[in-house]
Amino acid sequence: GVTHLTASVFNETSLKMFVIISNVSWWLIYCTYLFLYPSPFSFPFYTPPPSPRPPFASPPPRLSPLPPAPLVFKNPICKVYRFQTVDSKWMLVREQMDECTLSFSIPRQLLNLYIQEDMRRIHDLRDLGDLSPHWDNLRKEVTSRYGQVIAAYQETLAELDKITGPSFKPSCSKAQRYLEFIPINLHTQRMRVTCPRKTDAFYDVVTVGAPAAHFQGFKGGGLRRLLGRHEAEKKSTAYQCIYYSPEHTAKAQEVLNSVGQLQPLISGLADQLLQAAQQRSAPSLREVLKTLAEKTEQFVHALKDELVKSALLALHAARPGERADSIPCHKEYDEEEWDRVWADVAKSLSCVIAMVDKLQEQEPVNNNQEQPISDHALADVITSHNPSGDWREQLCPLVVRLKDCVEEVVKRAKRAMTFVLLQEAACSIPQGLYLKQRRDVVFSQALAALACGFVMRLYAGMEDRGFLKQLHLVGLVAQFESLLSTYSEEIGMLEDMEVGISDLHRVAFKITQSKTDEPCDLQPVVIGRRDHYTVEVPLPPLAFQTLPDEMKEGKVLQIYPVLFNVGINEQQTIAERFGDISLQERINQRNFEILDGYYKSLNDKVPPECLPCFETQTDLKELLETLGQNVITKKRKNVEILWLAGTICRRLNGIRFTSCKSAKDRTSMSVTLEQCALLRDEHQLNKDYFIRALDCMRSRLTQGGVLCQWDSDPEAACSVAENKPASRHFYPIALLLVSSHLLVVWLILSLVFLLAKYQ
C-alpha cells in the first residue's frame, strides 16, 4: 500500500509539475520571440494593414504607367514612396530596377566578331605569299598565337551558351574565367516623380561594376600602365622586326578598313552604272556616276599615304632572295610601280566619265545643254567604240577596266598593310596578344553597359523632337561616374576602366527598322571590327516611322564617352595622405576637355530649346566653368566634381552611369543621394523629409519583411524577382522550434533526475 500510494503521489505530482514546466517553457518561448521580433510588423508571416492616408488638400495623384520599355529589359523590381513638399503637398516617387539582357548578348556578339577578325588576320598573313626564312618564322609564330586566342574565345563562347538564369553577373562571379567578358551587376535604375505642380519627370541611371579584367588580376597594374610599359619594351626588341609606332599600326588598320569598305561600294556602283546604261536612262547615269566618282576619289585618297608605299617596299625586300636574315632595305624597290597602279584607277574613272558624257550627247531631249568633253586626250579611247550601238556595250569595257584596277590596288594595299600588322604582332609576342585579350575583355564590359544606356535613353526620348534632333546632329554624351580609389588593386581597375571607356569613342549607333515586333527582331546587333564598331538598334515599324528622316536613312549616331573619378572610401583617404592621386587628376582633366568640346559643338548646331528644362536654371556654361575649376583644384575627396558632371550630363540629355568595384555599396549610396537631391532641388521636397527619404530609399526591409534594398545589392534582389522570401526570417523559426523541444526535454529529464535523487 505504501508503494502504491507513493507511486500515485509521484504520478500526480509529476503530471502537475510537467504541466507547470510546459507552460513556463512556452512562456519562455513566447518572450524569446517577442525579444527577437519586438514589433508585430516584423513578424515573417504578418501582412500589415494599409497605413492611414495623410490629409490631402486634393485627392492623391496616381502614377500612370511607365513608357513602354524595350524587351531587352526584364525582371523589374519596384518601390513606391510618398513624400511631402514644402507647400504641404504630396509627391509620389516610383523606383524601378531592371536587369538587361545585353549583359550577355553584347559580349557574345563581340566574341564572335573577335574570332572572325582574328581568322581573317590569319588568312591575310597567309596571303602575303613567299617570305624569307626570317619573316616566315615570325609569321608562323604570330599565326600560332592568333590560333590560341581563337581557341580560347571559342571555348568561352561555348561556356556562355550553356548559361541560364539571371541576366546579370553577380559580383561573386567577377573572377570566373568564362564570365570575364560579362559586366558586373549591370542594371538600369529609373526614378519617376509625380507631383501636383509639374508633369511627371524621369531620372535614369545605369549602374555597373567597373569595366576591368578582374579574372586576370591587377598585380602588374591596369591597361594604361601595361600598354605604356609594353610600348617602351617593343622599341628595345625591334631588332628582329621593323618597328611601327601605334599611330602607324592604327593607320594601317584604317587603310585596310577603307579599301575593304570602298571596293564593294565601287563594284556595286559600277554595276548600277551598266544597268542604267542598258536602260538608256541619262538621269540615272548622271546620278550613279556622281556617286561612283566620289567613292573612287575617296579610294585613291586613302591610298596616297607614305605608309602604304614604304610598307610595299619593305614587303618586296622581305621576299626570298632579297635579304634573307635582316631587316629589308627599302631602296631596292621601284617606287614608280605603286604610283602607276593607283594612278590607273584615276585614269580609268576619267575614261568612264568621258564615255558617259559622250553617250548623253546622243540624247537630243535630255542632253541639249551638255558641255563638250574637256579631256581631248581620251578621244581615241571613246571613238574606238561604236557610237550608235548599245550604251551598255560601249560602257562595259571601261567599267570592267575600272573594277580590275581597283581590285589590283586593293590586293597590293592589303598585303602591304598586313605586313605592317605582322611587324606589330611580331614585336608584341607574347605580351602584346595578352594585352589585346585584356583590352577585349574590358571593352566588352564597357560596350554592354553603353548599349544598355543608349537603348534606355532612346526609348525614353522617342517623343522628344529636340532630343532626336540633338541625337542625329551632334550625338550623345555618355558620362561614367566612378567611385574607385587610387589605392592598391583599385588603381589597376581604374586604369582598365580608363582605357575601356576611352575605346568607346570607336563605337557608333544606327537605328534600323525591325522586321516584326517579335523579341528576337528587337535585339541590338553589333557589327564591325576592333577599330570601329556599329551597334544597330532595331525599332518596331510604327516607332521607326516617327524618327527624323536623317535617322531613318541610316545616319550613324556618335557617342562621346567621358569618365570622372573621385574615390570616396577609407582607402582613398590613405591614398591622398600617403599615396599618389595623379591618375585621378589626369583622368578628370582630360575628360573635362572632351565634355567641354562636346558642349561647344552642341552649342553651335542645336538650339537651346532642344535641351531639357530644370528648376535650377544655372547656365550650362557657368556649370562647365565651375567643373573646370574643380578638376584643377587640389581638394581631398572633391565630390563636387561628380555632382557637377552628373548635373551637366542631365542638362545635356546625356546617358548617366555610376560605377564602383561591384556596383553595390558605394554605387547605392551615390544613386540614392542623387535621387534625394533631385527631389529636393527639382520637386521641392520638404527639408524635414530629406534624411527620412534618404533612409527610406536605403532601407533593407519594408513592411511585411519584403527585401527592397536592390540598389545596394542587386544580387539579393534576384530573390524578390523570383518571389522567394527572405531566408533570414526562417532561421529564428527553425531555431525556436528546435530549442523549444530541447527545452522541454531538458526540463523533463531534470525533473526525473531530481525525483530519483530525493526518492
Secondary structure by P-SEA (a helix, b strand, c coil): caaaaaaaaaaaaaaaaaaaaaaaaaaaaaaaaaaacccccccccccccccccccccccbbbbccccccccccccccbbbbbbbccccbbbbbbbbbbbbccccaaaaaaaaaaaaaaaaaaaaaaacccccaaaaaaaaaaaaaaaaaaaaaaaaaaaaaaccccccccccccccccccccccbbbbbbbbbbcccccbbbbbbbbbccccccccccccccaaaaaaaaaaaaaaacccbbbbcaaaaaaaaaaaaaaaaaaaaaaaaaaaaaaaaaaccaaaaaaaaaaaaaaaaaaaaaaccaaaaaaaaaaaaaccccccccccccccccaaaaaaaaaaaaaaaaaaaaaaaaaaaaccccccccccccccccccccccccccccccccaaaaaaaaaaaaaaaaaaaaaaaaaaaaaaaaacaaaaaaaaaaaaaaaaaaaaaaaaaaaaaaaaacccaaaaaaaaabbbbbbbbbccccccaaaaaaaaaaaaaaacccbbbbbbbbccccccccbbbbbbcccbbbbbbbccaaaaaacccccccccbbbbbbbbbbbbccaaaaaaaacccaaaaaaaaaaaaaaaaaaaaaaaacccccccccccccccaaaaaaaaaaaaaccccccaaaaaaaaaaaaaabbbbbbbcccccaaaaaaaaaaaaaaaaacccccccaaaaaaaaaaccccccccccccccccccccccccccccaaaaaaaaaaaaaaaaaaaaaaaaaaaaaaaac
